[in-house]
Amino acid sequence: MNLNHFGQKNKQLQQLLAQSTHWQRLTNCLKQELPATMRPHFNVACVRDGCLVVIAYNSMAASRLRMVLPALLPQLQLIDSAVESVKVKVQPPDLKPELAKRASLGPLARSELARSAEALSHHPELAIALQRLSEKKD
């Protein structure tokens, strides 16, 4: 999907796309200048009041970025002359824990499945599947 096509018709979308492109250029500049081991651990958030805000995904990456980024200010200013300082914030990525399946069949449900499996002799594949399900333990 080409959002630039829609951006030509909508000024707000055009501004958002330009902002996104700008932040992506700043992110790419930083990622090119920093060691490869640090690249996946941060992203540029925004430029606010002359301060480039960088989000680090853990405190170790944040510490390293706080040491290194001030030296990269001249390169960043080539992309955005309004950048006067850099601020690093820590925000762990949203990692949603996998939900464990906890569904279980009670004894009554298992016996009904077994009874249904016996009644479905004319559908052997379905009968076998129901029989296996009735024999499943928690």
C-alpha positions as CSV (number, residue, x, y, z in Angstrom):
1,M,0.0,0.0,0.0
2,N,1.4,3.4,-1.0
3,L,0.5,5.9,1.7
4,N,2.2,8.7,-0.2
5,H,-0.6,8.6,-2.7
6,F,-3.1,9.2,0.1
7,G,-0.8,11.8,1.6
8,Q,-1.1,14.0,-1.5
9,K,-4.8,14.4,-0.8
10,N,-4.7,14.7,3.0
11,K,-2.4,17.3,4.5
12,Q,-2.4,15.7,8.0
13,L,-1.4,12.4,6.6
14,Q,1.3,14.1,4.6
15,Q,2.7,15.7,7.7
16,L,2.6,12.4,9.6
17,L,4.4,10.6,6.7
18,A,7.1,13.4,6.6
19,Q,7.6,13.2,10.4
20,S,7.8,9.4,10.2
21,T,10.4,9.6,7.4
22,H,12.4,12.2,9.3
23,W,12.5,10.1,12.5
24,Q,13.4,7.1,10.4
25,R,16.4,9.0,8.9
26,L,17.5,9.9,12.4
27,T,17.2,6.3,13.5
28,N,19.1,5.1,10.5
29,C,21.9,7.7,11.2
30,L,22.2,6.5,14.8
31,K,22.1,2.8,13.8
32,Q,24.9,3.3,11.2
33,E,27.1,5.1,13.7
34,L,26.6,2.7,16.6
35,P,28.0,-0.8,17.0
36,A,25.8,-3.6,15.5
37,T,25.2,-5.1,18.9
38,M,23.4,-1.9,20.1
39,R,21.2,-1.5,17.0
40,P,18.2,-3.7,17.9
41,H,18.0,-2.2,21.4
42,F,16.7,1.3,20.7
43,N,14.6,3.5,18.5
44,V,14.1,7.3,18.0
45,A,10.9,8.5,19.5
46,C,10.7,12.2,18.6
47,V,12.3,15.6,18.6
48,R,10.8,17.8,21.3
49,D,12.0,21.3,22.0
50,G,15.3,20.7,20.4
51,C,15.9,17.4,22.3
52,L,16.1,14.1,20.4
53,V,14.3,11.5,22.5
54,V,15.6,8.0,22.1
55,I,13.8,5.0,23.6
56,A,16.1,2.2,24.9
57,Y,14.5,-1.2,25.5
58,N,16.6,-2.0,28.5
59,S,18.8,-0.1,31.1
60,M,22.1,-1.5,29.8
61,A,21.4,-0.2,26.3
62,A,20.3,3.1,27.8
63,S,23.6,3.5,29.8
64,R,25.6,2.8,26.7
65,L,23.5,5.2,24.6
66,R,23.9,8.0,27.2
67,M,27.7,7.7,27.0
68,V,27.9,7.5,23.2
69,L,25.1,9.8,21.8
70,P,26.5,13.2,22.8
71,A,29.5,12.5,20.5
72,L,27.1,11.8,17.6
73,L,25.3,15.1,18.0
74,P,27.1,16.8,15.0
75,Q,26.0,13.9,12.7
76,L,22.4,14.2,14.0
77,Q,22.5,18.0,13.4
78,L,23.3,17.4,9.8
79,I,19.9,15.7,9.5
80,D,18.0,18.0,11.8
81,S,19.6,21.3,12.8
82,A,17.0,21.8,15.6
83,V,18.5,18.9,17.6
84,E,20.5,20.5,20.4
85,S,20.6,17.6,22.9
86,V,19.8,14.0,23.3
87,K,17.7,12.3,26.0
88,V,17.5,8.5,26.5
89,K,14.5,7.0,28.1
90,V,14.0,3.3,29.1
91,Q,10.9,1.6,27.9
92,P,10.9,-2.2,27.7
93,P,9.1,-3.6,24.7
94,D,5.6,-4.9,25.2
95,L,6.1,-8.6,25.5
96,K,2.8,-10.3,26.1
97,P,3.2,-13.6,27.8
98,E,1.8,-16.6,26.0
99,L,-1.5,-17.7,27.5
100,A,-1.3,-21.3,28.6
101,K,-4.3,-23.4,27.5
102,R,-6.0,-24.5,30.6
103,A,-9.1,-26.1,29.2
104,S,-9.9,-29.4,30.6
105,L,-12.7,-31.9,30.3
106,G,-14.6,-33.1,33.3
107,P,-15.5,-36.8,33.8
108,L,-19.1,-36.2,32.6
109,A,-17.9,-34.6,29.3
110,R,-15.4,-37.4,28.7
111,S,-18.0,-40.0,29.2
112,E,-20.4,-38.2,26.8
113,L,-17.7,-38.0,24.2
114,A,-17.0,-41.7,24.5
115,R,-20.8,-42.4,24.2
116,S,-21.0,-40.2,21.1
117,A,-18.0,-42.0,19.6
118,E,-19.8,-45.3,20.0
119,A,-23.0,-44.0,18.4
120,L,-21.0,-42.7,15.3
121,S,-20.0,-46.0,13.9
122,H,-21.1,-44.8,10.5
123,H,-18.5,-42.0,10.6
124,P,-15.4,-43.9,11.7
125,E,-13.0,-40.9,11.5
126,L,-15.2,-38.7,13.6
127,A,-15.7,-41.6,16.1
128,I,-12.0,-42.1,16.4
129,A,-11.4,-38.4,17.0
130,L,-14.1,-38.2,19.7
131,Q,-12.8,-41.4,21.3
132,R,-9.2,-39.9,21.5
133,L,-10.6,-36.7,22.9
134,S,-12.6,-38.6,25.6
135,E,-9.4,-40.4,26.6
136,K,-7.4,-37.2,27.0
137,K,-6.2,-36.4,30.5
138,D,-5.5,-32.9,31.9
